[in-house]
Amino acid sequence: MYLADAVVQLAYDPGIAPADGGLPGLSVLKQVMGSLNLFGIVAVVGALAVSAGVWAWGHHSGGHQAEANGKKGVLVSAGAALLLGAANGVVSFFSGLGGQIK
């Protein structure tokens, strides 16, 4: 009997949904997040340039460790750029998926 009560509690719908404009300062928070996203993208451009330079320097100087670190930096920078650019879509996708769970 106790297990059935726990399952009923898990299935309880509290009726809470995201509401636009529910808190004061939401527009400011959106601007701050957009600015942080832009700052992250600019930082990734710099990291990509430095990593590509390390990769080229390591390749031409015979420094295999520097070359490997440069390649790793380029891949990490590219992945970070992908995630920063797709942040809105990723959050929207998973939020929509989560809203479908009953």
C-alpha positions in Angstrom: 0.0 0.0 0.0 2.8 2.4 0.8 4.4 1.9 -2.7 1.1 2.8 -4.4 0.9 6.0 -2.4 4.5 6.9 -3.4 3.7 6.4 -7.1 0.6 8.6 -6.8 2.7 11.3 -5.2 5.2 11.0 -8.1 2.4 11.4 -10.7 1.0 14.6 -8.9 1.0 17.6 -11.3 1.7 20.8 -9.4 0.5 22.9 -12.3 3.7 25.1 -12.5 4.8 26.3 -16.0 7.3 29.0 -17.0 5.7 32.4 -17.2 7.2 35.2 -19.2 7.3 38.5 -17.2 6.8 36.8 -13.8 9.7 38.5 -12.2 10.9 42.1 -12.4 14.2 42.5 -14.2 13.7 39.6 -16.6 14.5 41.8 -19.6 17.8 42.9 -18.0 18.6 39.3 -17.2 18.1 38.3 -20.8 20.4 41.1 -21.9 23.0 40.0 -19.4 22.9 36.4 -20.6 23.1 37.6 -24.2 26.1 39.7 -23.4 27.8 36.7 -21.6 27.1 34.5 -24.6 28.7 37.1 -26.9 31.7 37.5 -24.6 32.1 33.7 -24.6 32.0 33.6 -28.4 34.6 36.4 -28.6 36.8 34.5 -26.1 36.5 31.3 -28.2 37.6 33.2 -31.3 40.8 34.2 -29.4 41.3 30.7 -28.0 40.9 29.2 -31.5 43.5 31.7 -32.9 46.0 30.9 -30.1 45.4 27.2 -30.5 45.9 27.3 -34.2 49.1 29.2 -33.7 50.4 26.7 -31.2 49.5 23.9 -33.6 51.4 25.5 -36.4 54.4 26.4 -34.2 54.5 22.8 -32.9 54.3 21.3 -36.4 57.0 23.5 -37.8 59.4 23.3 -34.9 59.0 19.5 -34.4 57.4 19.9 -31.0 55.0 17.0 -31.0 53.5 17.9 -27.6 52.8 21.5 -28.6 51.3 20.3 -31.9 49.0 17.8 -30.0 48.0 20.6 -27.5 47.2 22.9 -30.4 45.0 20.4 -32.1 43.2 19.7 -28.8 42.7 23.4 -28.3 41.3 23.8 -31.8 38.8 21.0 -31.2 37.8 22.3 -27.8 37.4 25.8 -29.1 35.3 24.5 -32.0 33.1 22.5 -29.6 32.7 25.5 -27.3 31.7 27.7 -30.3 29.1 25.1 -31.3 27.6 24.9 -27.9 27.5 28.7 -27.4 25.9 29.2 -30.8 23.4 26.5 -30.2 22.6 27.4 -26.6 19.1 28.8 -27.2 18.2 25.8 -29.5 19.5 23.2 -27.1 17.7 24.7 -24.1 14.5 25.2 -26.0 14.6 21.6 -27.4 15.1 20.0 -23.9 12.6 22.3 -22.3 10.0 21.3 -24.9 10.9 17.6 -24.3 10.6 18.1 -20.5 7.2 19.8 -21.0 5.9 16.7 -22.7 6.6 14.4 -19.8 3.4 13.4 -18.1 
